[in-house]
């Protein structure tokens, strides 16, 4: 029997590619199919202790721990008859077209995140990943930003209902993790940290540093709003200036993370400029923080990412490999079989290596900051707003 301290649960079933808003929509399930295919070719799932688990479908009792019963009923109706729009609840919009089976497929994504969370919390696994999850924009009563149900929020609520008292959520998607923040804005048991492009230039228009938590939860919402064009060095500088010190002060029992890879310079929907190498560095840092602070308890999800061939499969294969404690060297060749499949099935030329040749070095905040630099101004704004609420000095 595998040692549960070394077990990794990865929620996956091919049916999850049915979460499909239709031709031309950016949230193309091809990104998931190619990710799982690439991870298989790289042998990520072959390591001892790695278990692919079929996600159960979350029932209404589970969904309504976060979502309203009226909203769940509306999703069910829209999935049974995709011509039934409910624009007030965000169903049938350009971002969230209705599709057949929408309720069941979205509930399957929720079930995967909850199952992985449960396995970690109850000691059956140390790490868990749901690359289909990370649907962080869905609100209690409406769909938003390609997200029908908020699997991350339901997963965190399940942890709380199971006895967790200090949950930390870190969101590195290019978009603000607004739905998760909203779900726990007044809950002092959940620290939400979102590192994203400035809301002045990108959907959903929230995530300012001044959003710091409700009346009884001051300091438990943290937002790092970065200027467009931020590269690996600046992004990692901001990440390390905010996240490790806050997590160390918070002392979480479990770390939940969302890994939208739409921060990439090739992503068509946003304006940051990271490489796969910078993204990979953030995965390694979060993995290490989980071991330092949470006895390894780490639940990682996917999220955004719309460079379907060139970015998402490599980024999330790196994520799963790090979770499996078998990180893939950036210089590793992309398997020829996967590249051949991409060319034959989709007429695309795939990347040849698991790297973009990016540089994950950055200037540490402890060496000082430039008050005239837009990146450093963003970091100072967040540290000033939040650090004193955790008993820390904001600048050094």
Beta strands, then each sheet from edge to edge (+ up, - down):
strand 1: 8-11
strand 2: 50-53
strand 3: 127-130
strand 4: 167-171
strand 5: 190-197
strand 6: 221-226
strand 7: 254-258
strand 8: 298-301
sheet 1: 2+ 1+ 3+ 8+ 7+ 4+ 5+ 6+
end
